[in-house]
């Protein structure tokens, strides 16, 4: 699946997007796999309360299932105006 990073997550990880082969069943499982890879991922996901996620461009929670998902996007909370 495609994993996309925005704003400070992209800066900490050093990539705007990547293809990830995963056995994760939920977003939380995917985050656990990513943080186990390298310290840069652990730094980006150190405070998941400051991270939002979208699955195939629809907002989701960290408990959301990944079955059939093609794109996971991680980004900081947004403010409207």
N, C-alpha and C positions, 0 to 999 in steps of 0.2 A: 504494500500500500504506500501511497505518497504521504509523507509527513511534512507539514509546512510550519515554519516558525516565523513569527512576526516580532518586530520591535526589539526590546531588550533580550528576549529569548533567542532571537536570531544572532544578536551580538554575542551573547554568552556561549552559544553552541558553535557559532562560526559558519553556519550554513543557512541558506534561505529555505531549502527543502532537501529531502532525500527519500530514496526508496528504501523501505524497511520490510524485511521478511520477519514475521512475528508469529508466535503461537498465542499471543495475548488474547484473552477473551473479553476484557474490558479496557477502557481507557486507562484506568488505574494500573492494570497489569502492564500495558504498554509503557507507561511512565516508569514503572519499576524496572522493566527491561532496559529502557534507555539510560536510566540513572546508574545502572550496574555497568554500563559500557565504559564510561570515562568520567573523570571529574568535571568536565565542562557540562555534561548533561546533568550531573548531580547538582551543580551550581545553578543551572537554569531552573530546575524543578525543586529546589530546596524549600520553597514556600508555595505549595500548590494552591493555597488560598488566593494567591496573586496571579493565578493563571486561569484563563478561560479556554474552552475547547469547542471546536465545531467539527461535526462529522458530516462529510459531504455537504458542507456549507450550511448546516443547521446546528444551532447551539445545542450542546449536550452537557451532561455531567460526567464526572470521572467514573461513575458506576455504569455508564452506558455500554452496551455490548458492541463489539467491533465486527460481528458477523456481517459480511456483505459490504462493509464500508470500504470505499476506494481512497478517500482522502481524510486525514486527520489534521486539523490546524490548531496550533497553540498560539495564544496571544494574551497580552495583558488586558485587564478590564478596560472597557471603553466608557467614556462619558458622552452624553448627548448635549445638544444645545439648540 
